[in-house]
Amino acid sequence: MTVRRFAERKGWPVTGMHARMTLASTGVTFTAIDVELTIEGNLDSEQRARLHEVAKVCPVSKALAPGLPITLRSATSSSGGR
């Protein structure tokens, strides 16, 4: 929600967002989280980069996994749909 609100405040045309999360574990505990973020809409590369940075510091992700390394990867889409 943080990324979407940021984009709305800026007036950027985000038409959709999807996150795919993969958890790494030792079988007993989680050791890392990998997130692939897709941002849809007619955005330029600077806007996409800024939204990616906003996602990295999202307080929700920090609260969900305190202390776990989180890798955020872009899988951005330039179109308004899939």
Residue pairs with C-beta under 8 A, 6 or more apart in sequence:
1 60
2 54
2 55
2 58
2 59
2 60
3 14
3 17
3 39
3 51
3 54
3 55
3 58
4 14
4 17
6 50
6 51
6 54
7 14
7 41
7 47
7 51
8 14
10 47
12 41
12 43
12 47
12 51
13 41
13 42
13 43
13 80
14 39
14 40
14 41
14 43
14 51
15 40
15 41
15 42
15 80
15 81
16 38
16 39
16 40
16 41
16 80
16 81
17 37
17 38
17 39
17 40
18 37
18 38
18 40
19 35
19 36
19 37
19 38
20 35
20 36
20 38
20 75
21 33
21 34
21 35
21 36
22 33
22 34
22 35
22 36
23 30
23 32
23 33
23 34
24 30
24 31
24 32
24 33
24 34
25 31
30 65
30 68
31 68
31 69
32 68
32 69
32 70
32 71
33 65
33 68
33 69
33 70
33 71
34 70
34 71
34 73
35 55
35 61
35 70
35 71
35 72
35 73
36 73
36 74
36 75
37 52
37 55
37 72
37 73
37 74
37 75
37 76
38 75
38 76
38 77
39 48
39 51
39 52
39 74
39 76
39 77
40 76
40 77
40 79
40 80
40 81
40 82
41 80
42 78
42 79
42 80
43 51
43 76
43 78
48 74
48 76
52 72
52 74
52 76
55 61
55 72
56 72
61 70
